[in-house]
Amino acid sequence: MRRGSVAPSVPSVTSPLALPHLSGGGAVTGAVLSLSPPLPGSLPDGGRLSGLPPGGCPCPMEEPLALHPVKLYVYDLSKGMARRLSPLMLGKQLDGIWHTSIIVHKDEFFYGSGGISSCAPGGTLLGPPDSVVDLGNTEVTEEIFLEYLSSLGESVFRGESYNLFEHNCNTFSNEVAQFLTGRKIPSYITDLPAEVLATPFGQALRPFLDTNQIQPPGGNTFSRHNGQS
């Protein structure tokens, strides 16, 4: 560089940024593009960018899914006789012979020798339940639940699949409870058949009891199209 010459200016890499452009005579001059953030109050609508909600997120909030309560109705089919007679007949205490059903979406659902049935809560001839177990809540909608029941009724819970000891109303309630809430029904209910069969009297009665079919009267056979027939 010769003495007395002026070093050419170098565009700054920080804001503001100098950009070259052509003047009217074709000479390159410097233009300045400001990258500085806008000053407070320089934006309309209280300083917010147009079209954004308060907080700046343009995404709509997801609405929470509705929760539906799930109950287990428990009936003692022996009407108290099991508690009185089981010590003499079985040599051990049984508090009841349990039938159960699932209450969800304002209806009662249960399984018997006629397949899956439904009714208004407490609407069978068994009357009101002896106890009610709160199983929690479910996000499963009624439409999805009815489709699920339809698939069960056409597969593992057909009427001809019913067995008093191994595939009964409590098997159904336990399956449906886990689908809806992830929780099982109480073990004192599901363990009852094994307790009975573990006794000599239970083993002696098994051939007769295996042919027994239980279908609480008063329910409506479940239909794929509208939940009932």
CORQUI-V701437 format. One record per run of one state. SS is the DSSP state (2 for helix, 1 for strand, 0 for the rest). FROM is the first residue (numbers start at 1). LEN is the number of residues. If there is no record, write none. Layout:
ss & from & len
SS & FROM & LEN
SS & FROM & LEN
This chain:
ss & from & len
0 & 1 & 16
1 & 17 & 6
0 & 23 & 5
1 & 28 & 6
0 & 34 & 10
2 & 44 & 4
0 & 48 & 20
1 & 68 & 9
0 & 77 & 4
2 & 81 & 9
0 & 90 & 8
1 & 98 & 7
0 & 105 & 2
1 & 107 & 6
0 & 113 & 2
1 & 115 & 5
0 & 120 & 11
1 & 131 & 8
0 & 139 & 3
2 & 142 & 12
0 & 154 & 5
2 & 159 & 3
0 & 162 & 1
1 & 163 & 1
0 & 164 & 3
1 & 167 & 1
0 & 168 & 1
2 & 169 & 13
0 & 182 & 5
2 & 187 & 4
0 & 191 & 1
2 & 192 & 6
0 & 198 & 2
2 & 200 & 11
0 & 211 & 9
1 & 220 & 2
0 & 222 & 8
